[in-house]
Amino acid sequence: MTYSALMFTGLLSAGLLLRAAAPSHGQAAPATSPVIAPQAKLQLVARQFKFTEGPAVDKAGNVFFTDQPNNKIWKYDTSGKLSVFLDPAGRANGLYFDQKGNLLACADEQNQLWSISPAGKVTVLVKDLQGRRLNGPNDLWLNPKNGSLYFTDPYYQRDYWTRTTSELDGQKLYYMASPQAAPVVADDQFRQPNGIIGTPDGRTLYVADIGANKTYRYRIGADGKLQDRQLFVEQGSDGMTIDTQGNVYLTGKGVTVYNAAGQRIEHIDVPAEWTGNVCFGGKDRRTLFITASDAVFVLPMRVKGVQ
């Protein structure tokens, strides 16, 4: 979720034609991989974007993702079809679905949090923090057990902003008791918080500090307060996801998978300058959907995602 800081050479313009899914030229995954399906190959879905981000899956298994520089939210359905869901899209970045099928979005253009109905109607959930603009909400996670949410708020200077400095005293993690509640600080001990994901039982939260190149794990208290902050791994992450076995998927240079004990168990090479984010999609949640610079990829998996 850092395209402004990662304007690498080689990112293709948004005017290129859509390409049908095709296997990459890489080697098939070994049959012994604990997470990748036997002999699976990374497949290119399309390379027609400027910088892809924020994939989120709905109940049917369709994946929604953003092309933030081009200000669009795209839909990749379970049949493999691509279509534009929302344009313009508030420069949306991180996305996540609530239990009612609304798409929650970190709307970076005006530093807001949005709720987008299935019909595309936008409701602004958070427009500021006690009169001061947020840095730029980046990624979020909704607790499936009680509907509370957490979001990261790093500062990445955007070329479409008129301001050039933060109005806040740091880059923090925020908590909301519900999507209608006011944000409160959950943790302020970050250089630059970014990717975030939680476990389906609502008890554990993972947050990446991409600025410090670390990812932390917390225990979520009954009141939503975070407890027992622990270093999970010495690696930061842009976006992240988790599977039903508790493995955590971190992004950046490809996708690196760690088990719940923090042991690295897999690395997925992705042919792109930067891998921004990842989620599980498809009807059975066994397809890893990867947003990577100007492209999106899919990979058949042995494990299932929890979303």
N, C-alpha and C positions, 0 to 999 in steps of 0.2 A: 504494500500500500504506500509505496514511496516513489511514485513515478517522477515527481518533480526533482527528486534527488538522484534519479537514475536515468537521465536522458542520454542513454548510451547511443553511440553510433550504430547504425544498422536497424533501428526500429523502423518498420515500414510505414508508409502513409496509409491513411484510412481508406483510400480510394481503390485498393486492390480488390480483385474479384474474389468471391468466396470459393474456396476449394473444398471438394468433397473429402470426407474422412479417408485417410490413407495411412498405412503403417509407416512408422519412421524407419530409418535405415539402421537403427541400433540393434543390438543383440536381444533375442528373446530372454525374458527373465528365467533364471534357473528354476527347475522344478522344486528345488528345496527352499525357495523363498518362503518365509513365514507369513507374508502378507499378499504377495502378488500371485495371481492365478498362474498355474503351470503353463509355460511357453507363451505367456501373454506378451504383447508388444505395445509400446506406447503408440497411440494413433493421433495424428493431427486432425482436428475437427475443422479449423479454419485459421487463416493467417491474414486477416483483413482489418485488424484493429490498430490502435495506437498504443494503449496500455490497458490490459485487462486486469480485473480485480474482483474481490468480494463475492465469490460464488456462494449461493445458498440454495438449498433444495426444499421444494414444497412436499406436501403429503403424497402426491402422486409420483414423485421422483423426478420431476422436471427441475432443471438447474437454471437459476437466474444469476447473471453476472454483469459487471459494469465495464464499460470502456470510458474511463473517467475523462480523459482529455477530449473525447468526442461527445461527452455528456449524454450517454445513452445507457439504459439497462436492457440487456438482451436476455432472451429465453432460449434454452436448449432443451427441447422436449424429449420424452423417452423414445421417440421414433428417430431421433437424430436430427430433427429439423431446427434451424436457427430462425428466430424472428425478433424484431425489436418490440420490447414490452413498454418502455417509457422513453419519450424524447420530447423535450429536454428532461433531464433527470436530476437536477440539483447538484451536478458533479458528484453523484453518489459514489461511495467507496465501499466500505464493509456493509454487508447485507445479512439479514437473518429473519426467518419466518416465525411469527407468533402462532399460538394454538388456533386462532381464528382464520388463518390463511392470509393475514396482512403481512406485507413485506416491510420490515423495519430497515431503515437505511441511514447510514452516516452521510448526510447531505453536506458535502464539504464546501459548496459554493458560498453559502451563508452561515457555515459553521453550526448546522442544526442537526437534530435527529428527526426523521420523518417516519410516519406509518403510511404505507401505500396499499390501498385496497386492491382486491383482485381485478377491479375494473379500472385501476390506475388513478383513483382519487387520492390526493395527498392531504394528510393531516400533519401539521407541525407539532411534534411532541415537546421538543426543547428548542428554544430560539436563542437563549443566552443563559448566563450564570450570574444571577443577581445584577443584571444590567450590563455585564461585560461579556463580550463575545468569547465563545470557546475557542481553543486553538484551532481545532479542526477535527471533530470526531472521526475516528479512523476505522475501528472494528468494534463489534459488540457481540454479546452472547446473552440469550434469554434462558433463565432457569426454568426448565419444564415442570418443575414441581410446584412452584408458587408464582410464576409469571414475572418475577423480578428480573432486572437486567443490569449488566455491567458494560461499560464502554471505555475504550482508551481514547485519550485526547492529546496526541503529540502535536508538535508544531512543525509543519513542512510548508515553507513559503510557496504559495501558488502564484503563477503568473496572471491569474484572473482576479486576484485580490487587489484592492487599493491600499490596504495596510501593509506594513513591512515588519511589524513587531507584534509580539503577543500582548494581550491585555491582562493576562493572568500571571501568577507567580510560580509557574512550574508546569511540567507536563505530567499529567496524573491519570489515575484510574478512578472512574466514578461508578456509583451504585444508585439505582432507582428502585424503590420498593415495588413499583408498577410502572408501566409505560406512561402513566399520567402523573407520576410523582416527580418532585423536584430532585435533581441530581445532588448527591453528597459525595465527598471525597472518600474513596475506599482505601486508597494507598497513594502516597505522594513520593515514594522512594524510587523514582525512575529517572533515567537520563532521557529516554524516549520510548514510552510504552507503545506497543503496536498490536501484534496478533493476540487473540484471546479465544479460549474454548473451555467448556466445562463438561463434566461427566453427566450422563443421563439421570443419575440418582440425585443430582443437585447438590452434591456434597463436596466436590472438588473443582477448583478453578485453576486453569493454567494461563499465565500472562507472560508474553515475551517483552523483554526490554531490548529492543533492537539496537539502541544506542550503546548499551553496555555489553551486547552480545551474550545475553543470558536469558533463560526462561525460568520462571518461578512457579511454584505450586502452593496453593492455599487450601485450607479447610474452610468451608462456608458454614458459618454459624446459623442458628435458627432465625436470628434477626437480620441475616444477610451480611453481617460483619465478617471480614476475612480474618482468619486465625492461622497460626503456625506457618508463617511464610518460610518456605524452604527453597533453596536453589535446586531446580529440577535437572537442568543440563547447562553446560557452558556453551550455549549456542542461542543466539537470538532468532527471531523469526518475523516474517512479514505477516502472512496469514497462517492459520493452523486449523487442524481438524483432529478427530479422534474416532477410533473404531470400537466395535462391541467388545473387543478383548482388552481395551484400555490402552492401546498403543496410540501415541501422539505423533502427529505428522507436522514437521516444521518445514518452512519454505525459505528460499533465498537462492542459493546455487543448487537448483534441483529441489528434490523433496527428501528429507531425512526422517526416518521413522525410529522412534524410541519406544521401548516397552514402559510399563508403568513404574519400573524400578529405575528408569533413566538410562538403560543400556541401549546403545545403538544396535538395531537389528536389521536395518535395510537402508539403502540409498537409491533413489530413482534419478537417473540422469535425465535432464530435460534440455532439448536443443534450443535454448533461448538465453539471452543475456541475464534475465532475472525471472525467477519463479515467484509470483506475487502471492498466490493463495491457492487453496485446495479444499474440496469437499467431496463427499460421497453422493452419487446420484443414481438414477435408474430405478426401475420399479422394485428391484430387490436390494438396492443400496450397495451393490457390489461393483460399481463403476467409480473409479477415482477420477474426478474432474479437476483439471489443473489449468489455472490461468497463468500465462507466462509471457510477459512483455506484449508483443503484437499478436499473440496466438493463444489458442486454447487446445488442450489435449485431453484424451481419455485413456484410461488403462484398466483392463479387467482385473479384479481383485479376488483373492481367496477369502478375505474377510469382509465383513459388512460394516458400513458406517452407522453411527447411532442417531443421526438426524432424521 
